[in-house]
Each structure stands twice: as C-alpha cells, then as structure tokens.
Amino acid sequence: MAQVPQTFFDALAVRTWCSLALTALGRAREEIDAINVYPVADGDTGTNLYLTVESATTAVEAVFAGYETAPAAVRSPSLADAAHAMAHGALIGARGNSGTILAQLLRGMAQVLADEGETSHTDGDGLRLALRHAADSARQAVAHPVEGTVLSVASAAADAAAGTEGDCGTVARAAYRGACAALAATPAQLAVLEHAGVVDAGGRGLVAVLAALVETFTGEAPVFSGGAVHARGAAGRGPGTADCADTPGGADGPAFEVIYLLEAADPAVARLRQRLDALGDSLVVVGGDGLWNVHVHVDDAGAAVEAGVEAGRPYRIRITHFGAGDAHARGGERPVRERVQRAVVAVVPGEGLAGLYTEAGATTVLARPGEPPASGELVEAVRRAHAREVVLLPNDADLRHTAAAAAEQARSEGIRVALIPTRSAVQGIAALAVHEADRRFDEDVVSMTSAAGATRYAEVAVAERQSWTMAGICQAGDVLGLIDGDVAVIGADVTATAESTLDRMLSAGGELVTLVLGDDAPEGIAEHLETRVREAYLAVDTVVYRGGRQGALLLIGVE
C-alpha cells in the first residue's frame, strides 16, 4: 500500500520519515551487515544504523504521546519539537562508526528544520538547506574524513539537491538519486571496498534512509537496485570475503571500539578530540549543547575513557574488542591458546541467567532491557569462545537477523557456526540441557534444535501503552501473558495472570515447567505456581531460576 505523502516538512513528516527509515533499515540490515568491511570488518553496520534510527523513532513517538492528552488546539507537537527529539534520540542511541555519523546527519538536518527564524524551512528550499548542513556538519565531526564512505554519499545527496528546484518530494528524489550514484562509485574511491567487491555499508544505509525520505513526500518508495551492493570489480568477490589483514582497523589496526555519551562543555570537547586523535583512529565526536556522543578505535580503551573523564562526565560506556587475542601481546609475546573443539554462545536477558548459562559452559552476551546486542558483540563472543565449532543461541526472535549476520561473519573467519533460532531464554535452557560436545557437530545441533523447538515459551510483562492484541484491547499498566510471542491473557494481577498463562500452556500437555523470575516479580509467585502445577498437573516437574533484571517479570517454559 502506498504511503500517503506529506506536503511539507512538519512534525508528522518527521514521524513518518523515522518510521519508514526504521522499516527500510530493518529490511536491509542483514544485507548491510554482510558488506561491512570498512573501517572494521565486524559485520554490524546495518544493525548499528537500525538501532540508531530506532532510538530516534522512539524519541519522536514519545513526543507525540506526550501531546495525546493535550487540548485539541495543541494536540500535535511542533516541527521543532519533533526534529529536536529525532536528533536527541539518534545521539543517545548511536551505535558504531556509521551510526554515530548518521546521528550527526540527523542533528544537522534538525538544526535547520527547527530554526524558527523569519524564514520557514518546511518546503523544498528548507530541505535543500537541511541536507547541505547535515552533510557539512557530519564531515566536520569526523577527525579525518575519508572519501568512499557515508560522508561521500551524504555530500553527493546534498549536491544533487542543491541543483534542484521544486517541492520536498522533488528535492528528496534528487538527493536519493545523487546518493545512489555516489554509493556505486565508492569502490573506486576506497581500495578495501574494491578488494572486497562491495559498496560502502554506511553509504548503503544512508541510501535506505533517503529512500524513506522520498516515500515520506511522494507516497512511493524508490526501488533500490541490489546490484549496486556488490560492486564487483577486479577482485570479483562477494560480501564478507575481504582479506582484512590490510584493512584499516582490521587485524593490524586498533583492538578496541570505544563509545560513550559525554556531558561536557565545548572547550573541553575540543581538547578531547586532540587527545583521542592521538590515541587511535576512526574518531567521530557528534552532538552539542553540552551532550556528545564519542566514538573512537584505540588500543588502550582505558586511556580513551580517562580522556572522557577529564573532559566531563562519560556514561553509557561501550567497549568492543575487535580481536580474539590480547591486543597488546603481538609478535608472539604470548603463546596462542589452543582452540577447543566446540562451544555454545548464548544471548541472555539477565545477570541471573548469565550465571546459569556460564555454569553450563556457555559463553554469554548480556542483553540488557532496551539494549539488544549488535552483531559485532555476538561476533566478539564467538571469537572469545575460541572454538572450532560454535552453536549460537540468540534467545530472542528480534535478534534473528543480528545473529545470522554474526554467524556469517564468524564463518568467514573459518569458524563453523550453527545458528539455532531460539526465541526465548527458556528455549535456550532446553537446548543447553541436551548439548553434548563429544557428539558429532550435526547430531548435537539437531538434538539442541529439537529440544528448543519442543519448548513452548511465555512471558509475563506489564503493558506500556494502550494497544490492540490477540486477546483484546489492553491498557497501559495491564498485566499481559504472552505465549509464543502473542498476547494470550490480559489481567490486573501478576500472579493471577501468570497462573492463567501457565494453565493455557499446560492444557496442551507437558512434562517440565521452567520459571525464570525477574527482579520485579512479586514475592511468592514461584511458590504459588509450583503449588498450582503440583496440585493440578500430575507428573509435571517445576524448576525455578532467578533471572535478575531481565525486562519481563517472569519467563515460562513448558517442555
């Protein structure tokens, strides 16, 4: 169905654009991850861009939600409100090199769109100015701009828009076409792209975002030619096959990616840029008005964080290790640890389950509420497992594409990886329970997959807003029982809703009930449910684990 086009750039246009961009990046995420070879071939650019736009979209939606109870005359936010929310959301949620640059692009556009001076910037002229300011500010945020990257694509989009007269739809189309042409040219500008036979991943993501801008103002999404993704030249190789030994940020580059938000004054940030530039590369510092997002690749992660402490108050610090070995033990200074034959890598939603999985021998990646891991984090966990064969348990349906990209990247490094599509941590527990490292790899994977698939899963959570569900309309604050991802029970009491959910699951039979309690689960709920199972379902056993801060109040598994 075609999108109803917006005529001018107003708050609704910002909301529509963010939503469409998120959808577009969701579709292209796996493809973009697969062609990510610069500045580091860690296979997570698409995921990082998606998470950055997701944060921007969430912020815009929050602004609109705040106006729902306002008087009818002011029921919608202003363009400035929506644009500022978009920029702020992208800034605080920016992930990776390309995500950080995209956050600055959105901030640059917002600065023009939100300018409430004498001249309105809601028409085609305003969009041209916004695209130009976005491209220029993004380039200024990068310590050492490199052509053949998302910066080149952004500049080309602004150049194309500058030479076009017309409304927002006409300008957006011109910018999109300019971006596509620049994207196709990136392999000729950057040797690592030509060597891998791909276009720039960050630039590909920006093209998706600009396609969403076209759809916002025309009602129709331009069709991107996938042939432009694999720019096969002399190397003639597909995505993900680059030899990273001579890649900037690859095996001979800095060992860590460091990202943090920083509260600091402008003069302190200027000094910080100089300090970090001397420490590493791929330096991008975006933001303003006292809040910044800092991204850099370094060998000494501690020094990068200390520089932030000297400049102001760093928080939400994320450090990703690019390599499996010790970054400071090069040239044979440390003996190479022998790889084990097989390992299990699992994403877990809480500290309690992380301990349980670790005790069972798994390498874990902690997924905090609202902070799903990027594929680069999963790749690092696979490397950290140091095994020839790895079974990957994403334990979340929304991580399917992220885990697939991580598995593909690990395979390109010579690791045999099997992805079991577990959609809940309780399915992962079932899979881990039958894991036997001494079996043939294929037999072990089949056994684990069968155990996971035979486990129905549910969660009990609190609704954040009013919405339509399979069980009817729920209100904010209602307790929801979700079975296999769909709302099956709506209630007012956590324990009663959990009991109804469990009864529905056991009506189809079962031999073992697994309960994973979150920190906010009510006291006594486990004992109540254990009693219910013991009295109403003969020969059904119950096991209880403490999950910690896991988002859901309760996870339930029935095998």
N, C-alpha and C positions, 0 to 999 in steps of 0.2 A: 504494500500500500504506500502510495506516495505521501511524503511529509507535507503538511500544509505550510507553505512558505511564509516567512516573516518579511515584512516590507522594510522595516528599519531596524537598526541595532538598538533594541530596548532590553529590559530585564528578561522578558520572555525569550528573546533571541539568544541571550547568554545561556539561559537554562536549556533551551533546545539544543544549542551547539554543544554544550558539555555532555548532554545525554547521548547525542548522536556520535560524538567523538569517542565516548566510552564504549559504545556498541561497536564502532568501527575498529577500535584497537582490540576489543575482545575477540573479534573475528580474525584479525591479523596478528594477534600476539604470538602464536606459535611460529608462524612464518617469519616474523621479525626476530624472534629469539634465535631461530635457526641460522640466520645470516649475520649474526652479531660476531664480527671479527676485529672490530676496532672501537676504542683503544685497547680493549682486552677481550679476548675471545671467551667470555664467560657465559654466553648464551642466555642473557636475561634482559636485553634492551627492550623487547616487546612487553615483557612483564613489568619492567620498571616504568615505562611510559603509561601502561594501563593503570598502574597503582597511583601514579602522579595525577592522571586525569580523574581517577575515581575519587581521590581526595578533593579535587577541585569541584567535582559534581556534588559530593556530599555537602560541601560548604555552601554551595548555591542553593541546594534543596533546603538546607537549614534556614537560610534567609527567607525563602518563600514560606516555609512552615511557620515562621515567626509572624507573618502577616495574615495568616488564615483567620485569626481571631480579632483582627483589627477592624475598625469601622469600614463600611463598604467603600467609602471615598478613598481610602488608602489601603485597599486590600492587596495591592501588588507593590513590591519593592521598586525603587528607582533603578535606573541603569547603573548609577554609581554604586549603589548597594550591591547589586549582583556582580558587577565587574570586580569590585574590591574583594568580594567573597571568593570568586573564582581564583583570583591571583593569590589570595592568602591561603586558600585550601591547597593549591598547587605547590606553594612554597613550603608549607609544613609537611606535605606528603611526598615531596620529590624524592625519587629513588634513582641512584646511578647517575652516570655522566649525562646521558641524553635526557633523563627525567628532570635533572636539575636545569639543563638548558631550556627545556620546554617550559618549566616553571617561570623562567625569566622572560621567555617569549610571551607567555600569557600575562605576566606582570606588565610588560611593555605595552601590550595592547590595552590593558585595563587602565593604564595611566592616561592614555588618550581618550578612551571611551568615557571614563569617569570625570574628565575635565568639564566642569560646569561653568566655563567662562562664557564670553559673549557669543562665541561661535559653537553651534551644535555639531557634534561628531557622530551623529546617528545615521548618516547617509553614506553614499559611496565615497565621497571625499573623506569623510571621517575614517572609513575603513582603510582607505589607502594610507592615511597618516598613521593609523594604528599598526598596520603591517610593517611600515618602514621603521617606526620607533621600536617595534618589537625586535626586528632583525638587528638593528643597530645596538640596542641595549644588551641583547644576548651575546653579540660579538664582544662587547666591552667587558662582559662578565667573565669571559674565558681568558686565562692568563696568556696563552699562546694559541691563537686561533689557527686552525688547520683547514685548508680547503679540501673539498671532497667529503665533508661531513654535513651534519644537520645545519650548521651555520651557513654553508653554501646554498643549501636548499631554501633556507629562510630568506636569505638575501635575494635569491632569484625570484622568489614569490613576491617580495616587496617591489623589486624592479619591474616585474610584469604588471603588477597592479598599478604602479605609478604611471605607466603609459596607457592606461585605460580610462575612458570616460563612461559614466553610467551609474546605475544603482548598485546596491550592495551585492546583488546576485551576479551582475556583470563583472564587478571587481573581484569577487570571490572566485569566479570561474577563471579569470585571467591569472590570479595568483596560483590557483591549483595547477593550471597548465604550465606556468613557469616553474613551479616546484617539481612537476613530473619530469620536465626536460632536464632540470639540474640534477635530479636524482639519477637519471640514466647516464649522466656524464661523470658521476662520482668515481667510477673505477679508473677513469683516465686521469683523475686528479690525485688519487691515493693508491700507491703501489700495493698495499696489503689487500685492498679490495679487488684489484685486478688479478692478483695472485690467487685469491680465493674464488674468483668468478662471481662476485656478488656486488650489489649496490650497498650504500651505507645504510645500516639498520636504523639509526636515529632519523636520517632523512626519510626513510620509508615510513616511519611512524608519523612524521610531520605531514607527509602527503595524505595519510589517513585522516589526520585532524583537519586538514584543509578541505578534504572531500566532504567531511561533516559540515564545514562552514558553507560550502556550496549548497548542500542539501537543506541547510537551515534557511537559506534565502531564495532557493529556487523550487524546493519541494522534491527534487530529484537528485539522487546520489550519482556522481560520475563513476563510470566503470573503470577501475584501475586494471591495467594490463599486467598480469602476473609475470609476463615475460621480461618485464623491466627489472624484476627482483634478481634474476640470475643473469647478470650481465656477462655472459661467457665470452672471454677474450682469449688471449694466448694460453692462459692456464687451463681453460675449459673445464673447470671443476665446479661441483655443486656447493651449496651452502654447508658450512660447518666442516669443510675439509681443508681449511687453511693450515699451512705449516706455521705454527705460532712462534717458532724459535727466533724469527727475526721480526716479530711483530712488536711495535711499541706497546709496553705494558704486558707483554707476553712472558715467556719463561725467563727472559733476561731483564725484564722490567721490574718496577716496584712490586713488592709482595702483598701489600695491603691496600684496600679501598677504605677510606675513612670518610664518613658523612656525619654531620651533626647540625642541629639548629643552634643558632648563636644569638643571644641578646647582647648587642654591643653598639657603641657609637661609631659614626663614620670614620673618624681619625684612627680609632683602634683597628677597624677593619682594613684600612689602607696598610697599616703596619703588618697585620696578619697576612695579607696577600703576599707581601715581600718575604715573610718568614716561611710560609708554606711553599712558595715558588722555589725557594732554595732547598726545601726538603724533598720534593718529589715532582710529579708531573700530573697532567690531566686536571689542573686546578681550575675549578669553577666556583665563584662566590656570587650568589644572587640574593636579591632582597633589597631592603632599605627600611627607613623609618624605625630603626632600632632592632629589626629582626632579619636574620640572614640564614641562608642555607649554604653550608660549606661542603665542598666535595674535592677530594684530592687522592692521588695514588702515591703511596710512600713505602719505604722500607721500615721506617720507625713510626709505628702507629701511635705510640705513647707521646712522642715529640709533637705529632700533629694535634693531638688532643690538648697537650700542655700549652701549645700556642693559642688554642682557643680559650683556655682558662685565663691566660694573660690578657687576652683581648676583651673578655666579657664573661658571660655565663653560657657555656655549651650544655646542651641536653639532647635527648633522643639520639645518643651516640650509637652509630652502627659501624662495626669494623668487620670487613670481609677479607679473609685470607685467600689470595688467588691460587696459591700452590699448595701441594700436599706436604712438602718438606719444610724445614726451618729456613726462613728467608735469609738468615744471617750465617748459615752454615753452607757456604758454597765451596766449590772446588775440592770436594772430598774431605772437608774438615770433619764431617760426621759420617759414620757408616750408614749405608742405606738399609733401612728396616725391611726385612723380608715381608712380602705380601702374604696375607692369609688367603686361603682358597675362596672362602665365601663369607659375606656379611649381610646384615639386614640394616637398611637405613629407613627410619620412620619419622614422619611429622607427627608431633604430639601437641595437644591443646593446653596442657597444664604441667606445672612442675612435678606434681604427684605422679602423673603417668610417665613423665620423662624418667623418673627414678625407676618405675616398674619396667619400662622398656629397656633401660640400661642394664638393670639386673638380669634381664633375659638375654643380654648380649647384643642388643641393637645399638646402633649409632643414631642419636636423636637430633631433631631440629625442632626447637620450641616455637610454636605458633601462638603468639600472644593475642588476646582479643583485639580485633580490629587491625592486626598487623600480620597478615599472612606472609610466609617466606617467599622470596623471589627465587627464580630457578638457579641463580648464581649461588644462593645459600645451599640449595639442595646439591648442586654440583660439588661444592666445597665439602659437604658432609660425605658424599660418595668418595671423594679423594681421601678424606680423613679416616674413613673405614679401612683404607689401604688393603683392598681385597681384589682378587682377580675377577670374582663374580659378586654381584650385588643384587639383592632383592629390595626394591623401593616401594614403600607403603606411604602414599600421600595422606590417607585417612581423612580426606575431605573431597567431596565432589567438585568443589570450586577450584581445587588445585590440580585437576586432571591435565590441563594444558601446560601448567608450570612444570609439573613432574615429568611430562612427556618431553619437554624441551631439555630438562636437566638430564634425563636418561639418554637422549640423543647426543648431547654434548659429551657425556661420560663415555659413551660408546666410541665417539671419535677419538678418545684418548686411549682406546684399547681395553676398556673395562667392559666386561659382559654384564649387561644390566637387564633385569626383568622388572617391569612395572606392573604391580598388582593393583587394580583400580579400587582400592578400599575407600569407602565414602564416610567412614566414621572410625574413631579410635577403637571402638569395641570390635569392629571387624578386623582391625589390625592385631588386637589381642588374640583373637581366634586364629589368625594366620600364624602369628608368632608361636602359639602353643603347639602347633604341629610341625614347626620348622626343624629340619634335621640336616645339619651341614654335611654329614657323611653320605647322604644320598646323592644320586646324580642330580645335576642342577635342574634339568627339565622336570624330573619327578618331584623334587622339592617344591618347585614353583607351582606345579599342578596341584599338589596337596595343599599348599598355603592358599591358593586361589579358591579351591573348593571349600575350604573351611571358612574363608571370608565370605564367599557367596552364600553359604548356608546360614549365615548370621544376620538376622533382621536387626535393624538398629533404630533407635529412637532418641529423642532428647526432649527435655522439659525446659522451657525458657519463658521469659516474660515479653509480651508484645511491646514494641517501642512506639507503635502508631496504629491508628485505625486502618484496617485493610480487609479485602475480601480473601477468604481462604476456602479450602475444600470442605471445611466444617461449618462455614457460615462467616458472618462478619465479626471480626474481633476488634476490641477497643484497646487503646493504649493502657497498659497495666494488666490486661488479661493474661492468664497463665495458659500457655499453649503446649500441647503434647504432639510432637511431630514424629510420625512413623515413616521411615524410609524417605525422609525429606519433605513429606506433605503433612499439613496440619490435620490431625485426626480428632483432637479433643480440645475444646475451649472451656476453661474453668476459671474460678476465682481463687481456689486454694491449691497450693503447690502439691501437697501430699495427696489430696483427692484426685487431682489431675494426673499425677504420676501413677496412681493406682488404676485409674480408668485406662490410661495408655498401656500399662503393663497387661491388664486383663485382655485388651484387644489383641495384643501381640501373642499372648499365650492361648487365645482361642483357636489359633491355627496349630497349636502343639509346640513342644519344646522340651529340652532336657536340662538346659543350663541357662540361668539368668545372670548376667553381669551388670552390676550397678557401679557407676563411676560418679562420685559425689563432688560437686563444685564447692568452692568456699562458701557460697551464699545459700547452699541448700539448707532447709530448715532442720533443726535438731530433731533427731528421732525418726527421720523419714526412712533411713535404711532399715531400721528395726521394724518399722511398720510394714514395709514392702516385703521384707523377709518373712514376717509372720503371715502375710497375705498369701505368699507363694506356698509356704509350708502347709497352711490350712486348706487351701482351695485347689492346689495342683500337686497331686501325689507324684513322687519320684522325680520332682524337678528340684535341682540344687541351685543355690544362690551364692555368688561370690561378690564381695564389695571392695572397691578401691577408692582411695582419696585422690581426686584429680587436681586439687589446688584451684588456682584462678584460671578457669578454662572457658569462660564465656557462658556456657549452658549451666543451668542449675544441676542438671542430672543427665547423664548418658545411660541408656539402657541397651543391652544386647541380649538377644534370645537365640540360642543355638538348638 
